[in-house]
């Protein structure tokens, strides 16, 4: 009887340690973003979501100068993006010049990407008349991207980039870490006013995007 009672504290301690280890693993693997790995675009995790706010074009944009290889914070001064869409059309970013653009890089295998897309669908529906244009850049096979478009009733265009060129394009837009989702906010005059790594929520949208819209 005494031996049984003596073992109880030991058993309880082992159970507590096991639960702590399980909880620690779960928390350490929780993520709001995924990472692209060249050249296979494999999904991994990143613990933090980072955001960068860029100064106006009238100042010296330190963040843009350091982050963007072309050393400008104006999208219209960069080498144009020219990519096919999931609808089979060849589009360039300048097709939407004069709009407030949310350029969103995503992939079908990226769970945080798919989590934020319904929110983006709501933004596009609500604020299109005020000049908002969300543009997706899908770093994936076109068939997989179109399947997500259908499943989530996406109401904004998705441009398609091959896996080989996806990492290069992300670096061009300041994403050396290859994090998706990754959103670049571009004002009507082309100024890159905000860069967001990871899922973008209502609080961020209201702070950085809504003030740029008409009305």
N, C-alpha and C positions, 0 to 999 in steps of 0.2 A: 504493500500500500504506500509506504514512504517512497519507494523507488519511483512509482507511477507519478506521485505528486511532484517529485524533484524534476522529472522530465518535462512537466508542463511548461515552465518558463522558457526552456530551451526550444520546445516546439513552437510556442507563441512567437519567440524572437525570430525563428526561421521563417515563419509565415509572413511576419511584418517586413522582413528584408526582401522576400520574394515579391511581395506586392509593390514595394518601393522601386525595385528594379524594373518591374513591368510598367509602372506609371512613368518612370524616367524615360524608358524607351519610346513610349507612346508620345510624350511631350517633345522629345528631341527630334522625332520624325514628323511632327506636324508642320505644315508649310502653307504659305499663301502664294508661292511661286514655284516654278520648275526651271531647270537649267538645261540648255542645249549643250551637247558635247560633240565636238567635231570628230569624225565626219558623220557619225551615225545618228545624231540628234537624239541621244538616249535621254530619258527622263531621270533626273535626280532631284534632290531637295535642297532648298536654301532656307535658313532659319529666319531671316529678316526681310521685310519689305522696305526698300529704300526709295526716296523721292528726291528730286532735285528741282528747285525753282530757279529759272534763268532770268537774269536782268533784262530790261528792255534794250532795244537795239541802240538807244542813245547813250548807253553806258558801255563799259568794257565787260563783256560777258565772260567772266573768268571760267565759270563752269562749262559753258558751251565751248570756249576755246580749248579747254583741257579735254573735254569729253568727246567732241566731234572732230574727226580727223580733218574735215575740210575747213575747220577754223572759222566758222560762221554760225550765227544763231538765227539765220533766215533760211527757211526751207527753199525759197525760190532761187537762192544763190548756190544751192548745193547741186551736185550732179543729179539730174532728174531720175525719179523712179519710173521705170517703164516695165510693166508686168502684165501678163494675162490675168483676166478675172475668171472666177468660176463659171461665168456665163459665156466664156469664149472670146471676150473682147479684149483687145490690148488697150490698157489705160495708163495714163501718167498722173502723178499727183497733182500736176497743174490743171488737170481737168476740173478740179474743185477749187481753183483759185478764187479768193473772195469769200470763201466759207470759213467758219471756225472748225478746224479739223482735229479730230481725235484719231491719230494713226496708231492702231492697236495691233501689235504682233502677237500671234497666238498659234496653237497647234491642237490637233484633235486629241492627242494623248495627254494633254495638259489639263488636269482637273480644275485648277484655279481659273484657267481660261474659260472653260465651259461654265463655271460658276458665275463669272461676271457678265457673260454674254447676254443673258436675259435682262440684266440691268441696263446694258447698253442699248438693247432693243427698245426699252422704255424711254431712254434719253432721246433716241433718234425719232421716235414717234411723237414725243412731247415737244421737242425743241427744233424740229426740222424747219418750221416756219420762221424761227428766229435765227436761222443761219447755221445751225449745227450740221456737220457731216462727219459721221463716223466711217472710217475706212479700215477694214481688216486686212492684215497681211498674213496669209496662212503659210506656215513653215511646214508643209506636209504634202502628201499626195492629194491631188485634186478630188478624187473620189471620196476620200475620207472627209475632206473639208466640206464637200457638198452634202454629205450625210449629216454633218453637224448643222449646217445651214437649214436643212429641212427639219431636223428634229427640234431645233430651237427657234424656228420661224424668224430667222435673221432678216431684218429689213434694211440692211446696209451692205454695200459691196465688199467682197473679199478678193484681194489680189493674191496670186499664187506664186510662190518662189520655191525653186527646187531645194532639196536638202543640201546640195553642194554649195549653193549660193546664199543659203539662209544665214549662216554664221557671219559671212562677209557683210551682208546687208545690216545685220544687227550691230556690228562694230561701227559701220558707217554712221549709224544713228545713235552712237554713244553707249552701246550696250556690250562692253567687252566681256562682261560676266555671262552673256548669253542667257539672260533670265527672261522667261515668259510667264505670264503676260507682261507686256512692256508697252506703255502708252506714251506717245508724244503729242502734246497739245500745241497746235499751231494757230496763231491769231490770223485775222483776215488779211493782214499785210505780209504774212509769211513768217513773222517772228515766232521762234520757238520759245514759248513762255513757261513751259513746264514739262518735266520728264518724270514718269512714274514707273517704278519697278514693282511688279507684283499686282495683286488685285486692286482695282480702283473702286472706291465706294462712294456713297452719296456725299459724305462730308468733303472729300477731295473734289468731287465734281462741282459742288456748290461754291467751293472756295476758289478754284482755278479756272473753271470752264464757264459757268453761268455769267460771271461779270463780263465776259467777252461777247456774249450773245446780244442780239438786238432786242430792245424792249425790256 
